Amino acid sequence: IYADPAKRLELYFRPKDPYCHPVCANRFPTSTMLLKVRRRTKKKQQQQQEDAGEQTQPEVEFEMEILGIVTTVYKFQGMSDFQYLAMHSGPDGKQTSMYDKVLMLKPEKEEFFNRELPLYIPPPIFSRLDTPVDYFYRPDIQHRSGYHNPQVSGENLIGLSRARRPHNAIFVNFDDEEIPTKPLEAAVQTWKKVCTNPVDKKVEEELRKLFEVRPVWSRNAVKANISVHPDKLKLLLPYLAFYMLTGPWRSLWVRFGYDPRKHPEAKIYQVLDFRIRCGMKYGYAPNDMPVKAKRSTYNYSLPITVKKQASHTVSVHDLKQGLGTAAAAGAKKPASSRYKLKESIYIFREGALPPYRQMFYQLCDLSVDSLQKIIHRNDGTEAECTERDGWCLPKTSDELRDTMSLMIKQIIRSTRPALFSNPTSSEDGKEQLAYESGEDEDDEEEEEEDFKPSDGSENEMETEILDYV
C-alpha cells in the first residue's frame, strides 16, 4: 500500500473473517516527529514512605527520545461499513455460526458440498462511498420550446447519463455487398463546422494524401504519420473513409469507393491481431516479461478512494485552436509532432519489442523479410478472398504469429538470459515451438484483450466503434 500513493490502507476488525468489511485510511503528507517516551517510577522510595505511614505521591520521571521524522500518515476519516456475519437464526431465535459450514479450509470430499445448509448470500458490497454526501434533489429541467428528448432504445435506458454524440461513421461488414462511395451528409457538415483554421485544412490534405498512397489505414498508423488532435481525428476519419467491422480488414479505415475484397493487392493491408505469448512453456512467466500489461487484477484500487485521477477533458478552446500557434505556445513539443505517436505503435521490426502485449499490425507494416515471404507466397495466384484469411493462404496468420513469437523470445533471451537457464529447455532452432494458433491464445490472454484503452494502445476493434457511432 505504501508503494502506491493512489491506494488506501485497509483495516479489518476481524482479519480472519473473509466477510469482514474494512475501513479505509487516506494517505496524507506530514512533517512530524516520532518520539519514544519512557515513564520511570521510583518504587524503593515509595515503599519506604508507605512503611513510615506517609501518604505521598510516587516520584515519576519521563524520558523522551526522538527516533525520526514521519513524512507520511494514514488517517481513518471515513465511516465504518456494515458488518455481515455468517450466522443463522434458528426457530428459537438462537444465533448459530455457519463459518465451519461455508468456509472450506482444507480439501474436502463430495459430501461437504452436498450438505443441506440454510440459505446464505452475503452482499458483495454495501456502499461505494465511506463519507457522507449531501444529495441535492433537483426539479425537472425546463427546456426551451421545441426541445425533444433524444431517441434512446429500451435496452440502453439503465446507466445513460446523456445521449452519445454521433460522429456519423459508416460501418461495413465483410458480407455486405456494396461499399460506400461517399460519407454521410452529417459527417460532411460536422467536419466543415469544426474545420475553421488553416491548420485543420492542412491536416485534411495530409490525410487525403495518406489514403491516396495506401487505401487502408489503422487509426494508430494515422496518428503516427500526421499530427492531429485526437478529438478532431474522430470527425475527420468518417469524412474520408469507412470502418470495417469484420473480415481480414476489421478495425481498419478504408478509403471511400475502394473495395479490398475485389483487389488482390489489398492483401498487404490486412490486419494481424498479435499477442505476445507468455507462460512457463515459453520460458518466461507474465511477471518476467519486459512488456508489461496495461492493467492487472492485482492492482485494483478501491472505488471509494478520495484521490481521483486528474481529468483529461478537452476544452473548447483547444478544439478551436487546433494545432495553431496559440494552442502550441505552452506545449513542450512543436506543433508538427505534438500529437504524433511513435513509429513502433504500428510497425513491427526485427530486434525490437512491441510496446504492448496486444498489437494490431497491418501485414505491410511487418518490416521483416522472413514475414514478408510468408505473406507473398501466393502472389499472382490469389483465387478467392475469404473472411478468415483474406487473399492470403490458409493459416498464414498462424505462421506469422509463430515466427514473430520466436523472434520475440530470442530478444528476451538476449536481454534476460537468466530466464532461460533451465537445462531442460531445448537449444535447437525450433525452441520447442508447440505454439497454439491465434484462437487458442484467446484463453490465455483473455485479460489482455479487454485492457483499458489509451491513445497509443487501444483495442481498436472495441473502442473505435464506441467512438464513432
Disulfide bonds with the S-S distance in Angstrom:
none
